[in-house]
Amino acid sequence: LDTIVFDMDGVIIDSEPAWRKADASLLKSHGAVFNDELFDSLLGKSMVESSKIMMEWFGITADANEWAKERVRLVKGAYEEVKFVTGFEMFYSKVSGKYKTCVATSSPPEIVDVVGRTLGLFELFEGNVFSASMVNNASKPDPALFLYAAKKLKSKPSTCLVVEDAPNGVLAARNAKMKCVAITTSVSREKLAGADLIVDSFGEINLALL
């Protein structure tokens, strides 16, 4: 392994509560009730794709692009206060300089920019922050984003390790022929089956074992 590809939401930053709150608020305004099963199905999807899933789930007729914009508007303020996931900074300090690193996220550029300003994400990863918008918003488990990240870093998929928190992300890593560590920050271990290693925290990741 010479490259580590980090998902952003739920892996690097603790943003899941913000999304739950924003989506619950939006659905409530349409007479629908947010639930965990729906939340799991949205993880790893692009904004437009996840918006389509939400609308279809509740039989809501609306423009997916406009729905996605409203979700971003609702959640954007909460991202000003997001923090790194516990243990990430220590783990990153150990791998930075030893491995090529990058971020590959399904979040839209507007959200990535907020995280960039709030937590210095672009500086931390030396500009190697890639979003689904760079691959025509292809949603995980489509491997397009991970393959794009590998290409930008001039790495072979076989030498890449993906750190994910979502079932769709794990599948995307497998489809890209990359190794995958899944961290249980968002869903249970059972839903992350298929990863090469499943951990509850960054402190449990043993790169030598992988």
For each residue, the residues with C-beta under 8 A, 3 or more apart:
1: 4 99 159 160 161 179 207 210
2: 99 100 155 159
3: 99 100 101 102 150 153 155 159 160 161
4: 1 95 99 100 101 102 160 161 162 163
5: 101 102 103 104 146 149 150 160 161 162 163 178
6: 11 12 101 102 103 104 162 163
7: 10 11 12 44 103 104 105 162 163 164 165 166 169
8: 11 12 13 15 103 104 105 107 112 115 121
9: 12 13 15 16 19 105 106 107 165
10: 7 13 14 15 16 43 85 165 166 183 185 186
11: 6 7 8 85 88 163 164 165 183 185
12: 6 7 8 9 84 85 88 103 121
13: 8 9 10 82 83 84 85 115 119
14: 10 17 82 83 84 85 86 185
15: 8 9 10 18 19 78 79 82
16: 9 10 19 20 185 186
17: 14 20 21
18: 15 21 22 75 78 79 82
19: 9 15 16 22 23 39 42 75
20: 16 17 23 24 34 39
21: 17 18 24 25 75 78
22: 18 19 25 26 71 74 75 78
23: 19 20 26 27 34 39 42 54 71 74
24: 20 21 27 28 33 34
25: 21 22 28 29 74
26: 22 23 29 30 67 70 71 74
27: 23 24 30 32 33 34 54 58
28: 24 25 31 32 33 34
29: 25 26
30: 26 27 58 60
31: 28
32: 27 28 58 60
33: 24 27 28
34: 20 23 24 27 28 38 39
35: 38 39
36: 39 40
37: 40 41
38: 34 35 41 42 53 54 57
39: 19 20 23 34 35 36 42 43
40: 36 37 43 166 167 187 191
41: 37 38 45 53 57
42: 19 23 38 39 45 50 53 54
43: 10 39 40 165 166 167 168 169 186 187
44: 7 106 139 140 141 164 166 167 168 169 172
45: 41 42 49 50 53 106 139 140 168
46: 49 50 106 108 132 137 138 139
47: 50 51 68 71 72 106 107 108 137
48: 51 52 64 65 68 137
49: 45 46 52 53 137 139
50: 42 45 46 47 53 54 68 106 139
51: 47 48 54 55 64 65 67 68 71
52: 48 49 55 56 64
53: 38 41 42 45 49 50 56 57
54: 23 27 38 42 50 51 57 58 60 67
55: 51 52 58 59 60 61 62 64 67
56: 52 53 59
57: 38 41 53 54
58: 27 30 32 54 55
59: 55 56
60: 30 32 54 55
61: 55
62: 55 66 67
63: 66 67
64: 48 51 52 55 67 68
65: 48 51 68 69
66: 62 63 69 70
67: 26 51 54 55 62 63 64 70 71
68: 47 48 50 51 64 65 71 72 108
69: 65 66 72 73
70: 26 66 67 73 74
71: 22 23 26 47 51 67 68 74 75
72: 47 68 69 75 76 108 110 111
73: 69 70 76
74: 22 23 25 26 70 71
75: 18 19 21 22 71 72 78 79 111
76: 72 73 79 80 110 111 114
77: 80
78: 15 18 21 22 75 81 82
79: 15 18 75 76 82 111 114 115 118
80: 76 77 114 118
81: 78 118
82: 13 14 15 18 78 79 115 118 119
83: 13 14 119
84: 12 13 14 88 89 119
85: 10 11 12 13 14 88 183 185 202
86: 14 201 202
87: 90 91 201 202 203
88: 11 12 84 85 91 92 202
89: 84 92 93
90: 87 93 94 202 203
91: 87 88 94 95 202 203 205
92: 88 89 95 96 101 124
93: 89 90 96
94: 90 91 98
95: 4 91 92 98 99 101 207
96: 92 93 99 101
97:
98: 94 95
99: 1 2 3 4 95 96
100: 2 3 4 128 153 155
101: 3 4 5 6 92 95 96 125 128
102: 3 4 5 6 125 128 129 130 149 152 153
103: 5 6 7 8 12 121 125 128 129 130
104: 5 6 7 8 130 131 145 146 148 149 162
105: 7 8 9 112 129 130 131 132 145
106: 9 44 45 46 47 50 131 132 139 140 145
107: 8 9 47 111 112 115 131 132
108: 46 47 68 72 111 112 131 132 133
109: 112 113 131 133
110: 72 76 113 114
111: 72 75 76 79 107 108 114 115
112: 8 105 107 108 109 115 116 121 129 131
113: 109 110 116 117
114: 76 79 80 110 111 117 118
115: 8 13 79 82 107 111 112 118 119 121
116: 112 113 119 120 121 122 129
117: 113 114
118: 79 80 81 82 114 115
119: 13 82 83 84 115 116 124
120: 116 123 124
121: 8 12 103 112 115 116 124 125 129
122: 116 125 126 127 129
123: 120 126
124: 92 119 120 121
125: 101 102 103 121 122 128 129
126: 122 123
127: 122
128: 100 101 102 103 125 149 152 153
129: 102 103 105 112 116 121 122 125
130: 102 103 104 105 134 145 148 149 152
131: 104 105 106 107 108 109 112 134 145
132: 46 105 106 107 108 135 137 138 139 145
133: 108 109 137
134: 130 131 145 148
135: 132 138 144 145 148
136: 144
137: 46 47 48 49 132 133
138: 46 132 135 142 144 145
139: 44 45 46 49 50 106 132 142 168
140: 44 45 106 143 145 166 168 169 171 172
141: 44 168 169 171 172 174 175
142: 138 139 145 172 175
143: 140 146 147 172 173 175 176 177
144: 135 136 138 147 148
145: 104 105 106 130 131 132 134 135 138 140 142 148 149 172
146: 5 104 143 149 150 157 160 162 172 173 176 178
147: 143 144 150 151 157 176
148: 104 130 134 135 144 145 151 152
149: 5 102 104 128 130 145 146 152 153 160
150: 3 5 146 147 153 155 156 157 160 176 178
151: 147 148 154
152: 102 128 130 148 149
153: 3 100 102 128 149 150
154: 151
155: 2 3 100 150 159 160
156: 150 159 160
157: 146 147 150 160 176 177 178
158: 177 178
159: 1 2 3 155 156
160: 1 3 4 5 146 149 150 155 156 157 176 178 179
161: 1 3 4 5 178 179 180 181 207 210
162: 4 5 6 7 104 146 169 172 173 176 178 179 180 181
163: 4 5 6 7 11 180 181 183 205
164: 7 11 44 169 170 172 173 180 181 182 183 192 195
165: 7 9 10 11 43 169 182 183 184 185 186 187 192
166: 7 10 40 43 44 140 169 170 186 187
167: 40 43 44 170 171 187 191 192 194
168: 43 44 45 139 140 141 171 172
169: 7 43 44 140 141 162 164 165 166 172 173 180 182
170: 164 166 167 173 174 180 182 192 194 195
171: 140 141 167 168 174 175 194
172: 44 140 141 142 143 145 146 162 164 168 169 175 176
173: 143 146 162 164 169 170 176 178 179 180 195
174: 141 170 171 177 178 180 194
175: 141 142 143 171 172
176: 143 146 147 150 157 160 162 172 173
177: 143 157 158 174
178: 5 146 150 157 158 160 161 162 173 174
179: 1 160 161 162 173 196 210
180: 161 162 163 164 169 170 173 174 194 195 196 197
181: 161 162 163 164 195 196 197 198 199 205 210
182: 164 165 169 170 192 195 197 198 199
183: 10 11 85 163 164 165 198 199 200 201 202
184: 165 187 188 189 192 198 199 200
185: 10 11 14 16 85 165
186: 10 16 43 165 166
187: 40 43 165 166 167 184 191 192
188: 184 191 192
189: 184 192 193 198
190: 193
191: 40 167 187 188
192: 164 165 167 170 182 184 187 188 189 195 198
193: 189 190 198
194: 167 170 171 174 180
195: 164 170 173 180 181 182 192 198
196: 179 180 181 210
197: 180 181 182 205 206 209 210
198: 181 182 183 184 189 192 193 195
199: 181 182 183 184 202 204 205
200: 183 184 204
201: 86 87 183 204
202: 85 86 87 88 90 91 183 199 205
203: 87 90 91
204: 199 200 201
205: 91 163 181 197 199 202 210
206: 197 209 210
207: 1 95 161 210
208:
209: 197 206
210: 1 161 179 181 196 197 205 206 207
